[in-house]
Each structure stands twice: as C-alpha cells, then as structure tokens.
Amino acid sequence: MKATDSPLPVSVSTATRTLLAAGYEVTDCQRHPQYAEIQCERISKLGPMIRYTFAITDKEAFTSEQIGDIKRIAAGESRAVVLVGGSSNDSNIGWQDFLESMGGAIPSWRALGSEYGQHLRTASRNKLPESFEGEAWQLFEDLVADGLEFILGRRVSRLGGRKRGRLVSDMIAQLPDSRLIVVDVKASGGGFDATWPNLRALAEYVERQKQRQEGHNEVFGAVVVSSVYQQNAEVLNQVSKKFLAETFVALAFLTSDVLADVIELVRNDLTYRNAMQWRLAFSGGTVQFKAVKEELTRAKVERYKVTED
C-alpha cells in the first residue's frame, strides 16, 4: 500500500471483498484519521462464532496509542484483533501477508456474480449480453480480466488504448509465484483461427515484455482466450510448440467455457488459490478443466493445514 495519511479506499474495499470471499461476514466498517476498522465474524470449524476487528493502516505500524484504543474497544465487544500495516513487523502483519493468508486479493466482485459465466460465454462469441451496451469484444476483455484476477488473486494489468487492431496484448496477469503471463483476448463467433500469422503480433509483444521485465519478473507464458478454436487440441499443441521455439515462452489456449468452470471450482475452495501451481495449467496447449481440478485436489491434500481458532 502507498504511504498516505489515511487508508486508501481501494485498500479497504479490497480488504472487505477479500474477507467476504474468504467466508467472513462483514458487519461494519469504520474509518479513522490514520486507519480503518472492519468488524466481521465467522463460524469456526469447531462451531462457535468468532468475532474479529481487522484494523488496516497505510503506515508501516500502528502507534502504541492506536493499538491500545483498538484492543480496548475490541475487548469490550469480545472481538479478536488483527492489525494490518504496510509491512510485517512485531506489532502487525503486512498488507501482502494479510492478502496471502486469505487466499489472495479480490480486486473486483464481477467474477463472483451469478450471471458472470453466462455473460462471459456470450461476449466471447462477440455478442453483447442483454442489458449491456458498447462493444462486445471490449466487454469480453473486461470479463476475462475480472476472471483472471479472481482465480489468481492478483490484479491484472490492462494494457493498450482499447482499440481494434492495436499491436499490444490485452493484459498481463501475475501468477501467485510472481511469474507473468501475457494474455490476448479474442472474441469470435466462429472461433479463433490460431494459425501462426494470427499469433505473430503476440509473439512480438512477448519478446518486448521479456525485455521490459528483465531483472524484475519472469515472463513465463502467453495465453489466448476465446470462445472456441478452429483447430483441434492436437493442432493447438503443435502451434504452442512452434510458439515456444520462437519465443522460449509457453503458449496456452483457454476457452470461455473452461474459464467460467474454473471460477466456479475455485470459488468453493478459495483459500487454496495461491497453493495451486497455475503454471502447470498454462504450460502450453489447451487449458483443461480436468487438469485444473486435479491440481486443486493436490493443493488441498499437500498444503499444511493450521488449526483455526
């Protein structure tokens, strides 16, 4: 979080969405000059309801006076206190550590809406869902970005001037292990033609991103998202290998159906998002729902489980 005199509104709203998605019931949110308090509660695995006060500040740490005030009021309401600051120290946990413990940030609600999957599938065919205005391809980009932000727990960087025919990819997403994937979104009624001429611009942009990110984050892969593809899985695997040979970066093909199904899968086991090895799903060729489901199962079995209060 950026250091300011008061908590950034986006930080508080992101914290609230993240807590709700992680199974907490938010009952109140209060802003103070130097921090914000979110009151919430959750039924523990043993049955009793546990009440919490999450206090969030952009400062590195709370002052001793602030801590005293927060704990005194929380004690009067029988609440456990969680202090969240700019970074982890002896008095509070850091913002990123807080988000990680909740399974990752929820920057937007849209992917959690009951009609998200339907809207995603409709827009992927370059058609506007009912009650929407504007360009279908543009809506599809926004919906894909919302979906990736949800399953990866990271904000997606949405690029370009939002114009047809631009030479940049649509977005860059970050995996929980900090690796980057370049995402190109193709709304198409008849399915995207994944031949090399139609992928050359993406390959060139991947090369530019590898240079831009040198010494910072590794560009692990590229992903094309569309309604369907004109090529079958075997041909797409061959195209992916050619892309890898040209760029040294894996190319994966994701359909709107699979993305919608993955979101439904992950929303039921939200805290395991960051434990999943998402690079396996995006390692090249078609992204298979079955493979993502199997990886989620492995994450649930292998992840160390702490005892909840």
C-alpha positions in Angstrom: 0.0 0.0 0.0 1.1 3.5 -0.7 2.0 5.6 2.3 -0.6 8.3 2.9 -2.2 10.0 5.9 -5.3 7.7 5.7 -6.0 4.3 4.3 -6.5 4.2 0.5 -10.2 3.5 -0.3 -9.2 0.7 -2.7 -7.3 -1.0 0.0 -10.2 -1.0 2.4 -12.7 -2.1 -0.3 -10.3 -4.8 -1.5 -9.9 -6.0 2.1 -13.6 -6.1 2.6 -14.2 -8.1 -0.6 -11.3 -10.5 0.3 -12.7 -11.1 3.7 -16.2 -11.7 2.4 -14.9 -14.1 -0.3 -12.9 -16.0 2.4 -16.1 -16.7 4.3 -16.2 -13.8 6.9 -19.4 -11.9 7.4 -18.6 -8.2 7.5 -20.9 -6.3 10.0 -19.4 -2.8 10.0 -16.6 -0.7 8.6 -15.3 2.5 10.4 -12.8 5.0 9.1 -10.5 6.9 11.4 -7.9 9.6 10.5 -5.0 7.2 10.4 -6.6 3.7 9.9 -9.8 1.9 9.2 -11.5 -0.9 11.1 -13.5 -3.7 9.6 -15.7 -5.7 12.0 -16.6 -9.2 10.9 -17.4 -12.6 12.2 -17.0 -16.2 11.2 -18.1 -19.6 12.5 -15.1 -21.6 13.4 -14.7 -25.3 12.4 -15.5 -26.2 16.0 -18.8 -24.4 15.9 -18.5 -21.2 18.0 -18.9 -17.8 16.2 -15.6 -15.8 16.4 -15.8 -12.0 16.1 -13.0 -10.0 14.7 -11.7 -6.5 14.3 -9.4 -6.1 11.4 -7.6 -2.7 11.6 -5.8 -1.5 8.5 -3.3 1.3 8.0 -1.0 2.5 5.2 1.6 3.2 7.8 4.3 0.6 8.5 3.0 0.1 12.0 0.3 1.3 14.4 1.3 3.6 17.3 1.1 2.2 20.8 -1.8 4.6 21.5 -3.7 3.3 18.4 -3.1 -0.3 19.4 -4.4 0.4 22.9 -7.5 2.1 21.7 -8.3 -0.7 19.1 -7.7 -3.5 21.6 -9.7 -1.8 24.4 -12.8 -1.3 22.2 -12.5 -4.8 20.7 -12.2 -6.4 24.2 -15.4 -4.7 25.2 -17.1 -6.4 22.2 -15.3 -9.7 22.7 -13.5 -9.4 19.4 -10.1 -10.8 18.3 -7.9 -8.1 16.9 -5.9 -8.4 13.6 -3.6 -5.4 12.9 -2.6 -4.9 9.2 0.1 -2.4 8.2 2.3 -1.6 5.3 4.7 -4.4 6.1 5.0 -7.2 8.7 6.7 -6.3 12.0 6.4 -7.1 15.7 3.1 -5.3 16.1 1.2 -6.1 12.9 1.1 -8.3 9.8 1.8 -6.7 6.4 -0.8 -6.0 3.7 0.6 -8.6 1.3 0.8 -11.2 4.1 -2.8 -10.5 5.0 -4.0 -10.9 1.4 -1.9 -14.1 1.1 -3.4 -15.6 4.3 -6.9 -15.0 2.8 -6.0 -16.8 -0.4 -5.3 -13.6 -2.4 -6.9 -10.3 -3.1 -10.4 -9.9 -4.6 -10.0 -6.7 -6.7 -13.4 -7.0 -8.3 -16.8 -8.6 -7.5 -17.9 -9.2 -11.1 -16.4 -12.7 -11.4 -18.4 -13.7 -8.3 -21.8 -12.7 -9.8 -24.3 -15.4 -10.6 -24.5 -14.3 -14.2 -20.8 -13.9 -14.8 -20.3 -17.2 -16.6 -23.3 -16.6 -18.9 -22.1 -13.1 -19.8 -18.5 -14.3 -20.3 -19.7 -17.0 -22.8 -21.9 -14.6 -24.7 -19.3 -11.9 -25.0 -16.7 -14.4 -26.1 -18.8 -15.0 -29.2 -18.6 -11.3 -29.9 -22.2 -10.7 -28.8 -23.4 -8.4 -26.1 -25.4 -9.9 -23.3 -28.8 -8.4 -22.6 -28.8 -5.0 -20.8 -25.2 -4.3 -21.8 -24.1 -1.5 -24.1 -20.9 -0.9 -26.1 -18.6 -3.3 -27.9 -18.8 -7.0 -27.1 -15.1 -7.5 -27.6 -14.4 -4.8 -25.1 -16.7 -6.3 -22.5 -15.1 -9.7 -23.1 -11.7 -8.3 -22.3 -13.0 -6.8 -19.0 -14.8 -10.1 -18.1 -11.6 -12.1 -18.8 -9.5 -9.7 -16.7 -12.0 -10.0 -13.8 -11.9 -13.8 -14.0 -8.2 -14.0 -14.0 -7.9 -11.6 -11.1 -10.3 -13.8 -9.1 -8.6 -17.2 -9.7 -5.1 -15.8 -9.4 -5.7 -13.4 -6.6 -3.6 -10.7 -8.4 -4.6 -7.5 -10.1 -4.4 -7.8 -13.9 -2.6 -5.0 -15.8 -5.0 -4.0 -18.6 -3.0 -2.6 -21.5 -3.4 -0.6 -24.7 -5.7 2.1 -25.8 -8.7 -0.3 -26.0 -8.8 0.0 -29.8 -9.3 -2.6 -32.5 -6.1 -3.7 -34.3 -3.7 -2.4 -31.7 -0.3 -4.1 -31.6 -0.1 -4.7 -27.8 -1.6 -7.6 -26.0 -4.7 -7.1 -24.0 -3.3 -7.6 -20.5 -0.6 -9.0 -18.3 -1.5 -11.3 -15.4 0.7 -12.4 -12.5 0.7 -15.9 -11.1 0.9 -16.4 -7.3 4.6 -17.3 -7.7 5.2 -13.8 -9.3 5.7 -15.1 -12.8 3.9 -13.2 -15.6 1.6 -14.4 -18.4 0.8 -12.2 -21.4 -2.9 -12.5 -22.3 -4.5 -11.9 -25.6 -8.3 -12.0 -25.8 -10.1 -12.8 -29.0 -13.9 -12.5 -29.1 -15.1 -14.6 -32.0 -18.5 -16.0 -33.1 -16.9 -18.7 -35.3 -13.9 -19.5 -33.2 -10.4 -18.0 -33.3 -8.1 -19.2 -36.1 -4.9 -20.0 -34.2 -2.6 -20.1 -37.1 0.9 -18.5 -37.0 0.0 -15.3 -38.9 -2.6 -14.5 -36.3 -0.2 -15.2 -33.5 2.8 -13.3 -34.8 1.9 -10.0 -33.1 1.5 -11.8 -29.8 4.9 -13.4 -30.2 6.5 -10.0 -30.9 4.8 -8.5 -27.9 6.0 -11.3 -25.7 9.6 -10.6 -26.8 9.2 -6.9 -25.9 7.8 -7.9 -22.5 10.7 -10.2 -21.8 13.0 -7.2 -22.4 10.9 -4.9 -20.3 10.7 -7.4 -17.4 14.3 -8.4 -17.4 15.6 -8.4 -13.8 12.1 -7.9 -12.4 9.6 -10.7 -13.2 9.9 -13.7 -15.4 7.6 -13.8 -18.4 6.5 -17.4 -18.1 3.9 -17.8 -20.7 1.3 -16.4 -23.1 -2.4 -17.2 -23.1 -5.0 -16.7 -25.8 -8.7 -16.6 -24.6 -11.6 -17.1 -27.0 -15.0 -18.8 -27.3 -13.6 -21.8 -29.2 -10.7 -22.5 -31.6 -10.9 -23.6 -35.3 -8.1 -26.1 -34.6 -8.4 -29.2 -32.5 -6.3 -29.9 -29.4 -3.6 -31.8 -31.3 -3.0 -28.9 -33.8 -3.1 -26.3 -30.9 -0.4 -28.3 -29.2 1.8 -28.1 -32.3 1.2 -24.4 -32.6 2.2 -24.0 -29.0 5.4 -25.8 -29.6 6.2 -23.5 -32.5 5.5 -20.5 -30.3 7.8 -21.9 -27.7 10.6 -22.4 -30.2 10.2 -18.9 -31.5 9.9 -17.1 -28.1 11.1 -19.6 -25.4 7.7 -18.9 -23.8 4.8 -21.4 -23.5 1.5 -20.6 -25.3 -1.8 -21.8 -23.8 -5.2 -21.8 -25.3 -8.1 -21.1 -22.9 -11.8 -21.1 -23.8 -14.5 -19.0 -22.1 -16.2 -22.3 -21.0 -13.2 -23.5 -19.2 -12.5 -20.2 -17.5 -16.1 -20.0 -16.3 -15.9 -23.5 -15.0 -12.6 -22.9 -13.2 -14.0 -19.8 -11.5 -16.9 -21.9 -10.2 -14.4 -24.6 -9.0 -12.1 -22.1 -7.2 -14.8 -20.1 -5.5 -15.7 -23.1 -3.4 -12.1 -23.6 -2.2 -10.9 -20.0 -2.3 -8.1 -20.2 0.2 -6.2 -22.8 -1.9 -5.8 -20.5 -5.0 -2.3 -19.5 -4.0 -1.3 -23.1 -3.2 -2.0 -24.2 -6.8 0.7 -24.4 -9.4 -1.0 -22.4 -12.0 1.9 -22.6 -14.3 1.1 -26.2 -14.9 -2.3 -25.1 -16.4 -0.7 -22.5 -18.6 2.3 -24.6 -19.6 1.2 -24.9 -23.3 -1.5 -26.3 -25.5 -5.2 -26.3 -24.4 -6.0 -25.5 -20.8 -8.0 -28.4 -19.5 -10.6 -28.1 -16.7 -9.8 -31.6 -15.5 -6.1 -30.7 -15.1 -7.0 -27.6 -13.0 -9.4 -29.7 -10.8 -6.7 -32.3 -10.2 -4.2 -29.6 -9.2 -6.7 -28.1 -6.8 -7.1 -31.6 -5.2 -3.3 -31.9 -4.9 -3.1 -28.5 -3.2 -5.8 -29.4 -0.7 -4.1 -32.7 0.2 -0.5 -31.4 0.3 -0.9 -28.0 1.8 -0.1 -27.7 5.5 -3.2 -27.1 7.5 -3.2 -24.9 10.5 -5.8 -25.2 13.3 -8.4 -22.4 13.0 -9.4 -20.5 16.1 
